[in-house]
Amino acid sequence: MSLSAIPFDPELTPGARNAVRACLRVQPGEKVTLIADRESAGIAAAIARELDEVGANARHWLLARSPTCRHRSSMTSRRRR
């Protein structure tokens, strides 16, 4: 599924606009890669829409599942000892 096709809360639009236009200063035709997991799909969809509005040459990927960090859980258990 494309990020552009995912519905999102319209309240995310101002933040996505700020990220794309003010923070990142994406220009028309600029190459942009957007990778998101399922948990952040709504935010990513808002950003994807804004990238389209700016006219960026954007490619989007939605990860099939969120990666897990097994290393983190083992680190936490070591600190408690």
Backbone bond lengths (Angstrom), bond angles and torsions (degrees), N, CA, C in turn:
res aa  C-N    CA-C-N  psi(-1)  N-CA   C-N-CA  omega(-1)  CA-C   N-CA-C  phi
1 M - - - 1.460 - - 1.526 109.07 -
2 S 1.308 115.29 136.21 1.461 121.05 179.58 1.526 110.70 -78.69
3 L 1.308 116.75 143.62 1.468 120.12 176.93 1.528 111.17 -61.40
4 S 1.310 117.03 -31.72 1.468 120.58 -179.33 1.522 111.76 -64.87
5 A 1.333 117.88 -22.55 1.457 121.94 -177.56 1.528 113.44 -91.61
6 I 1.307 117.60 -6.91 1.472 121.03 -177.01 1.524 109.82 -83.18
7 P 1.340 117.63 126.25 1.469 119.47 176.07 1.528 110.19 -68.63
8 F 1.337 115.58 148.30 1.465 119.66 179.32 1.521 109.57 -143.60
9 D 1.311 115.23 161.81 1.463 122.40 178.89 1.524 108.94 -67.23
10 P 1.339 118.16 125.15 1.459 121.09 179.97 1.531 113.94 -58.61
11 E 1.328 116.64 -20.34 1.465 119.61 178.48 1.530 111.99 -67.51
12 L 1.331 117.60 -14.14 1.464 121.47 177.62 1.527 112.29 -80.86
13 T 1.331 116.86 -15.44 1.462 121.05 -175.98 1.525 113.87 -58.87
14 P 1.337 120.58 -48.48 1.467 118.98 179.91 1.531 113.30 -59.68
15 G 1.323 117.77 -38.90 1.461 120.91 178.87 1.518 111.71 -67.76
16 A 1.336 116.34 -40.39 1.461 120.62 177.83 1.525 110.08 -65.11
17 R 1.319 116.30 -41.76 1.472 120.46 178.32 1.523 110.46 -61.49
18 N 1.321 116.78 -44.48 1.466 121.48 179.10 1.528 111.04 -62.47
19 A 1.336 116.52 -44.12 1.465 120.47 -179.51 1.526 111.37 -61.82
20 V 1.335 116.31 -47.09 1.464 120.85 -174.98 1.522 112.18 -74.38
21 R 1.326 116.81 -44.75 1.471 119.69 -172.64 1.528 113.81 -89.54
22 A 1.330 117.71 -39.72 1.468 119.76 -175.32 1.534 112.37 -95.02
23 C 1.334 116.58 -51.33 1.470 119.43 -176.42 1.522 112.23 -72.81
24 L 1.324 116.65 -51.23 1.459 120.71 -177.01 1.527 113.28 -89.98
25 R 1.328 116.16 -20.21 1.473 121.99 -179.35 1.525 112.51 50.82
26 V 1.340 115.20 48.69 1.460 120.98 179.57 1.521 109.21 -67.31
27 Q 1.325 115.74 134.80 1.463 122.38 -177.97 1.534 110.05 -107.39
28 P 1.334 117.53 155.58 1.464 120.68 176.27 1.534 110.18 -55.48
29 G 1.323 115.92 134.59 1.454 121.36 179.55 1.516 115.01 82.72
30 E 1.326 117.67 -9.15 1.461 120.99 179.89 1.526 110.08 -68.39
31 K 1.330 116.97 140.16 1.458 121.59 178.84 1.522 109.85 -81.30
32 V 1.332 115.58 128.15 1.460 121.84 -179.20 1.525 108.37 -136.07
33 T 1.321 116.58 138.21 1.457 122.27 174.41 1.520 108.17 -115.44
34 L 1.331 115.91 129.00 1.464 122.35 -179.38 1.523 107.84 -122.57
35 I 1.334 116.45 118.53 1.461 122.43 179.74 1.526 107.39 -120.69
36 A 1.321 115.87 129.55 1.467 120.26 -177.27 1.520 110.46 -137.29
37 D 1.319 115.38 158.08 1.457 120.45 172.28 1.532 108.00 -102.08
38 R 1.308 116.66 175.12 1.482 121.11 -176.92 1.534 111.66 -62.00
39 E 1.323 116.81 -36.25 1.463 120.08 -177.58 1.522 112.35 -65.55
40 S 1.317 117.43 -30.37 1.466 120.57 -178.30 1.534 112.49 -107.36
41 A 1.331 117.06 16.95 1.466 121.40 -175.22 1.530 112.52 -60.28
42 G 1.314 118.23 -38.13 1.469 120.67 179.63 1.517 112.24 -64.17
43 I 1.308 116.29 -44.53 1.465 120.83 178.21 1.528 109.71 -65.07
44 A 1.324 116.01 -44.74 1.461 120.44 179.48 1.528 111.19 -62.54
45 A 1.326 117.40 -37.64 1.468 120.84 178.38 1.528 110.94 -63.96
46 A 1.327 116.89 -39.19 1.469 120.51 177.09 1.528 110.35 -64.59
47 I 1.311 116.88 -41.14 1.466 120.77 178.14 1.525 110.28 -67.38
48 A 1.337 117.28 -40.95 1.471 120.94 178.58 1.524 110.90 -60.25
49 R 1.313 116.49 -42.59 1.465 119.83 178.71 1.516 110.56 -62.64
50 E 1.320 117.03 -41.91 1.464 120.49 179.55 1.526 111.37 -66.88
51 L 1.318 117.10 -37.75 1.463 120.34 176.04 1.527 110.48 -61.41
52 D 1.333 115.97 -39.88 1.468 120.47 176.65 1.527 110.71 -63.73
53 E 1.339 116.59 -41.71 1.471 121.29 -179.52 1.536 111.13 -63.10
54 V 1.332 116.17 -36.83 1.463 120.79 -179.49 1.535 110.55 -72.99
55 G 1.337 115.75 -25.08 1.457 119.79 -177.88 1.510 113.11 92.18
56 A 1.340 115.57 22.81 1.459 120.15 178.50 1.522 110.05 -71.02
57 N 1.305 115.70 154.10 1.460 122.24 173.34 1.527 105.60 -89.08
58 A 1.329 115.62 81.09 1.469 120.81 -171.13 1.520 111.66 -101.92
59 R 1.319 114.48 140.79 1.463 122.05 173.03 1.519 106.30 -119.71
60 H 1.335 115.37 135.48 1.465 121.00 -175.62 1.519 109.97 -121.24
61 W 1.323 115.08 142.54 1.456 121.32 173.38 1.516 109.00 -133.81
62 L 1.328 114.63 137.06 1.454 121.76 174.55 1.527 106.89 -113.47
63 L 1.321 116.62 117.93 1.459 121.10 -179.10 1.524 109.98 -65.18
64 A 1.306 116.34 143.22 1.460 121.45 -179.29 1.526 111.36 -62.89
65 R 1.295 116.31 -38.58 1.467 121.18 175.58 1.514 107.73 -151.64
66 S 1.302 115.70 158.44 1.458 120.35 -179.08 1.517 110.07 -71.99
67 P 1.321 116.87 135.12 1.461 118.60 176.34 1.526 109.98 -68.44
68 T 1.295 115.70 147.40 1.470 119.40 177.27 1.516 108.33 -112.36
69 C 1.281 114.04 154.65 1.455 119.82 -179.41 1.527 107.70 -113.79
70 R 1.289 116.78 95.72 1.467 120.53 179.21 1.520 110.92 -67.68
71 H 1.295 114.69 -30.00 1.461 121.31 179.97 1.529 110.51 -60.28
72 R 1.331 117.61 -38.11 1.465 120.91 -177.68 1.525 110.87 -61.97
73 S 1.336 118.54 -45.30 1.467 119.99 -178.16 1.516 111.07 -64.00
74 S 1.331 118.23 -35.80 1.454 119.23 178.77 1.527 110.72 -71.31
75 M 1.309 116.98 -32.91 1.465 120.51 177.83 1.533 110.18 -66.59
76 T 1.329 116.78 -39.76 1.464 121.00 -179.22 1.521 109.92 -64.66
77 S 1.321 117.84 -43.68 1.456 119.93 -178.41 1.523 111.13 -66.60
78 R 1.315 118.72 -31.39 1.471 121.18 178.59 1.524 111.63 -68.72
79 R 1.327 116.03 -36.92 1.471 119.12 -178.19 1.524 111.99 -68.44
80 R 1.312 117.33 -27.55 1.472 120.51 -176.72 1.511 112.62 -77.10
81 R 1.306 118.25 -16.25 1.484 121.67 -175.49 1.478 112.07 -68.23
